[in-house]
């Protein structure tokens, strides 16, 4: 018998596109290794083809993910992200969250590029924050590795039993680890009671520790509101976060010892401080008692009486000097010493001489003296002084004034 034909459904493109998108959604976040081919950078994103020996997929890296991505043609990478159905083009592409290199050379190149960017912004040689003497709460970011958390909790319990710890566990290596670490750090920094944060992880190779060299994570550590202590790997491991942290420790146990003081040491220092303050207070009390003994009431009263008597004597002398009678006597003395008549008479004589001199000058310049020297003043019928002969006419009567008197004359010819 021939097999029955499979039934055929007729669907629209819109519905088909929706069904494809729904089929891709359950795949979720994935990490896919491969080789970068033909990367192209645009304003909104960078595109490349991720290939292996038998398959390929288009990868889109948004601008927001470029800080966590290294896209170089020919390099092997691990792309973390989700599959995205492009309905308008009818294609499937991978939307990347990060593109991490595979291989020591590529890893070292990515770390060096991040180091240069941080150095350019002055984050590697910035001023470090001081650790608090006794933090209220110690924040810890670590993986689900029980050994790291146990080491920190054991050191804290031994040095200061009961000191609060707030531990956040997250993925500390592999795809998406940098994003999880940064989110845990942000959550601890949002807690106002947390005074210091420890970033802790066990050892690993360069690829496993690569998330701790993530540029965005390093910037978050440098901009934290509280000191951040880095305890990543072993003594020889030096991810980039060590270079921006406020304190770097070789192991998580060393970090806990650096952050948490010994309770017994603090109590001993408090006892010493209290004893020192007590001694200073006793010396001050003894000194004040000695000064009080030297200051008897009789002595203090006697000195006060003597000072009051001296002030009264000075006040009496001042009152006597200010009495009206004394002021009158002083004025009489000054008047007696003043010869007011002499200057007055001398001034009068000088004024008389100056007046006589001026009178003589006035007489010399007067009209009478001019007429006595042979001059005459000629006036017309109206009494006006004649200064120009052209102003006269023949037969006109004129009046002439000389030193001895006046007479009238007739003009024959002007």
C-alpha positions in Angstrom: 0.0 0.0 0.0 1.1 3.5 -0.8 1.7 5.7 2.3 -1.0 8.3 2.9 0.0 11.8 1.8 0.7 14.3 4.6 -2.0 16.9 4.8 -1.0 20.4 3.6 -1.8 23.6 5.5 -2.0 26.8 3.8 -0.7 29.7 5.9 0.2 33.4 5.2 3.7 34.6 5.4 2.9 36.6 8.5 1.7 33.5 10.3 4.6 31.4 9.0 7.0 34.1 10.3 5.3 34.0 13.7 5.5 30.2 13.9 9.3 30.3 13.1 9.9 32.9 15.8 8.0 30.8 18.3 10.0 27.7 17.4 13.3 29.6 17.9 12.4 31.1 21.3 12.7 27.9 23.4 16.4 27.6 22.3 17.2 30.5 24.7 20.7 31.8 25.3 23.4 29.8 23.7 27.2 30.0 23.3 28.5 29.0 19.9 32.2 28.6 19.0 33.4 29.3 15.5 35.6 31.5 13.3 35.0 35.1 12.4 34.6 35.8 8.7 34.2 39.2 6.9 33.3 41.5 9.8 31.6 44.8 8.7 31.1 47.7 11.1 28.1 50.0 10.8 26.8 52.8 13.0 24.3 50.7 14.8 26.0 47.3 14.9 28.8 45.1 13.6 28.0 42.0 11.4 30.1 38.9 10.6 29.7 35.3 9.6 30.5 32.7 12.3 31.7 29.5 10.5 33.0 26.1 11.3 33.8 23.3 8.9 30.1 22.5 7.9 27.9 25.4 8.9 27.6 29.1 9.3 25.4 31.8 10.8 25.2 35.5 10.6 26.0 37.3 13.8 24.9 40.8 14.8 26.8 42.6 17.5 25.0 45.8 18.7 27.0 48.8 19.7 26.1 48.2 23.4 27.9 44.8 23.2 31.0 46.0 21.5 32.9 46.6 24.8 32.5 42.9 25.5 33.4 41.7 22.0 36.5 41.2 19.9 35.7 40.8 16.3 38.8 40.1 14.1 38.7 38.3 10.8 40.1 34.7 11.1 40.1 34.5 14.9 38.3 31.7 16.8 35.7 33.1 19.1 32.9 32.0 21.4 29.7 34.0 20.7 27.1 34.2 23.4 23.6 35.4 22.5 20.2 34.3 21.2 18.8 33.4 17.8 16.8 36.2 16.2 14.3 35.7 13.3 14.4 38.6 10.7 10.9 38.5 9.3 11.4 41.2 6.7 14.4 39.3 5.2 13.3 35.8 6.0 16.6 34.9 7.7 17.9 33.7 11.0 20.8 35.5 12.7 22.4 35.4 16.1 22.1 38.5 18.3 25.3 38.6 20.3 25.7 39.7 23.9 29.5 39.1 23.8 32.2 37.7 21.5 35.1 36.3 23.4 38.3 35.1 21.7 39.5 31.5 22.1 43.3 31.0 22.3 46.0 32.6 24.5 47.1 35.1 21.8 43.7 36.5 21.1 42.8 36.6 24.8 46.0 38.6 25.5 45.3 41.0 22.7 41.7 41.6 24.0 43.0 42.3 27.5 45.7 44.6 26.2 43.1 46.6 24.2 40.9 47.0 27.3 44.0 48.0 29.4 44.8 50.8 26.9 41.2 52.1 27.0 41.3 52.2 30.8 44.7 53.8 30.9 43.5 56.5 28.5 40.7 57.4 30.9 43.1 57.5 33.9 41.5 54.6 35.7 44.6 52.5 36.2 46.5 55.2 38.2 43.6 56.7 39.9 43.6 57.4 43.7 42.6 54.3 45.6 39.9 54.3 48.3 40.8 53.5 51.9 39.4 50.3 53.6 37.1 51.1 56.5 38.4 50.3 60.0 35.4 48.1 60.8 32.8 47.7 58.0 29.2 47.4 58.9 28.5 44.7 56.2 31.1 43.0 53.9 29.8 42.2 50.4 31.2 39.2 48.5 30.8 38.3 44.9 31.9 34.7 44.2 30.9 31.6 42.2 29.0 28.6 43.4 32.3 27.1 44.4 31.8 26.1 48.1 35.5 26.3 48.8 35.9 30.0 48.1 32.9 31.0 50.1 33.9 28.7 52.9 37.4 30.2 53.1 36.0 33.7 53.4 33.4 32.8 56.0 35.9 30.9 58.1 38.4 33.8 58.2 35.6 36.3 59.2 34.3 34.0 61.9 37.8 33.5 63.4 38.7 37.2 63.3 35.4 38.9 64.2 32.6 36.5 65.0 29.2 37.8 64.0 30.3 40.4 61.5 27.6 40.5 58.8 28.4 39.1 55.3 26.3 39.5 52.2 27.3 36.9 49.6 26.0 36.9 46.0 26.9 33.8 43.9 27.0 34.1 40.1 28.8 32.5 37.1 32.5 33.6 37.3 33.8 32.0 34.1 32.6 31.2 30.6 30.0 32.8 28.4 28.0 35.7 30.0 30.1 35.6 33.2 31.2 39.3 33.0 27.6 40.4 32.7 26.6 38.4 35.8 29.6 39.6 37.9 28.8 43.2 37.0 25.1 42.8 38.0 26.0 41.2 41.3 28.4 44.0 42.1 25.7 46.6 41.3 23.3 44.9 43.6 25.8 45.0 46.5 26.6 48.6 45.8 22.9 49.5 46.0 22.8 48.3 49.6 23.8 51.3 51.8 24.9 49.1 54.6 27.7 47.5 52.5 31.0 49.3 53.2 33.4 47.1 51.2 33.1 44.4 48.5 35.3 41.4 47.8 35.5 39.9 44.3 36.6 36.3 44.8 37.3 33.4 42.5 39.6 30.4 42.4 42.4 29.8 39.9 42.1 29.2 36.2 43.8 29.7 32.8 43.7 32.9 30.8 40.5 32.0 29.0 38.7 31.1 32.3 39.8 34.4 33.9 38.9 36.5 30.9 35.6 37.8 32.3 37.6 39.4 35.1 39.4 41.5 32.5 36.2 42.8 30.9 36.4 46.5 30.3 32.9 47.3 31.5 33.4 45.3 34.7 36.7 47.2 35.4 34.9 50.5 34.9 32.2 49.5 37.3 34.9 48.6 39.9 36.7 51.9 39.4 33.5 53.9 39.8 32.2 52.0 42.9 31.1 54.1 45.9 33.0 51.8 48.3 36.4 50.1 48.2 36.6 47.0 46.1 39.1 44.2 47.0 40.1 41.8 44.1 41.0 38.2 45.1 40.9 36.5 41.7 42.8 33.2 41.1 46.1 32.4 42.8 49.1 34.6 43.5 50.4 34.4 39.9 47.1 35.2 38.2 46.7 38.8 37.4 43.4 39.7 35.5 42.8 43.3 34.6 40.3 43.8 37.5 43.4 43.6 39.8 44.8 46.8 38.3 41.7 48.9 38.9 40.6 47.5 42.3 41.4 49.4 45.5 43.2 46.5 47.1 44.6 43.3 45.4 45.0 40.1 47.4 46.5 36.8 46.2 43.7 34.6 47.6 40.1 35.0 48.9 41.4 34.1 52.5 43.9 36.9 52.3 41.2 39.3 51.1 39.0 38.5 54.1 41.9 39.0 56.5 42.7 42.4 54.9 39.1 43.6 55.2 38.0 42.2 58.6 40.1 43.3 61.7 40.5 41.0 64.7 38.0 41.8 67.4 40.6 41.2 70.1 43.0 43.7 68.5 40.3 46.4 68.3 39.3 45.8 72.0 43.0 46.1 73.0 43.4 49.4 71.1 40.2 50.7 72.7 41.5 49.8 76.2 44.8 51.6 75.5 42.9 54.7 74.2 40.6 54.7 77.3 43.6 54.4 79.6 45.4 57.3 77.9 42.3 59.5 78.1 41.9 58.6 81.8 45.5 59.6 82.6 45.2 62.9 80.8 41.9 63.6 82.6 43.5 62.9 86.0 46.5 65.2 85.3 44.1 68.0 84.4 42.0 67.5 87.5 45.1 67.5 89.7 46.4 70.7 88.0 43.1 72.4 88.5 43.1 71.4 92.2 46.6 72.8 92.8 45.6 76.1 91.2 42.5 76.3 93.4 44.6 75.7 96.5 46.9 78.6 95.6 44.0 80.9 95.2 42.6 81.4 98.8 39.5 83.6 99.2 41.3 86.1 101.5 44.1 86.6 99.1 41.8 87.0 96.1 39.7 89.5 98.1 42.7 91.5 99.3 44.0 91.9 95.8 40.5 92.9 94.5 40.3 95.7 97.2 43.7 97.1 96.3 42.8 97.2 92.6 39.5 98.9 93.4 41.3 101.6 95.6 43.7 102.4 92.8 40.9 102.7 90.3 39.0 105.1 92.7 42.1 107.3 93.1 42.4 107.6 89.3 38.7 108.4 89.0 38.9 111.1 91.7 41.8 112.8 89.9 39.8 112.7 86.7 36.7 114.3 88.3 38.8 117.1 89.9 40.4 117.9 86.6 36.9 118.0 84.9 35.4 120.4 87.6 34.0 123.8 86.0 36.1 125.9 88.4 39.2 124.2 87.3 38.3 124.8 83.6 37.7 128.6 84.3 41.1 128.9 86.0 42.8 127.2 83.1 41.0 129.6 80.6 42.1 132.7 82.7 45.7 131.5 82.6 45.6 131.2 78.8 44.0 134.7 78.4 46.7 136.2 80.7 49.4 134.8 78.5 47.8 136.2 75.3 48.6 140.0 74.3 45.6 140.7 72.2 46.2 144.5 72.0 49.6 144.4 70.3 48.5 142.5 67.2 45.3 144.6 66.9 47.1 148.0 66.9 49.8 146.8 64.5 47.1 145.7 62.1 45.3 149.1 62.3 48.5 151.0 61.6 49.2 148.9 58.6 45.7 149.4 57.2 46.0 153.2 57.7 49.3 153.3 55.7 47.8 151.2 52.9 44.7 153.5 52.7 46.8 156.7 52.4 48.8 155.1 49.6 45.7 154.1 47.7 44.2 157.7 48.1 47.2 159.2 46.6 47.0 156.9 43.6 43.4 157.8 43.1 44.1 161.5 43.1 46.8 161.1 40.5 44.5 159.2 38.2 41.5 161.5 38.7 40.1 163.8 35.9 41.1 167.0 37.8 44.7 166.1 37.7 44.5 165.4 34.0 42.8 168.8 33.3 45.4 170.6 35.4 48.1 169.3 33.0 46.4 171.2 30.1 43.9 168.7 28.8 40.2 169.6 28.2 36.9 167.6 27.9 34.7 168.5 24.9 30.9 167.8 24.9 28.2 168.3 22.2 24.7 169.9 22.8 23.5 166.6 24.3 26.3 166.4 26.8 28.0 163.5 25.1 31.8 163.4 25.1 33.3 164.2 21.6 36.1 161.7 20.8 36.2 162.2 17.0 36.2 165.6 15.1 34.4 164.0 12.2 31.3 163.8 14.5 31.1 167.7 14.5 29.7 170.1 11.8 30.4 173.7 11.1 28.4 176.1 13.2 27.7 173.5 15.9 27.9 174.7 19.5 30.1 172.7 21.9 30.9 172.9 25.6 34.5 172.7 26.8 35.6 171.8 30.3 39.1 172.8 31.5 40.8 172.8 34.9 39.6 176.2 35.9 36.0 175.9 34.6 33.7 175.6 31.6 33.0 177.7 28.4 30.9 177.4 25.1 32.4 177.6 21.6 31.2 177.4 18.0 32.8 175.0 15.5 34.1 176.8 12.4 35.3 173.7 10.6 35.4 170.1 11.8 
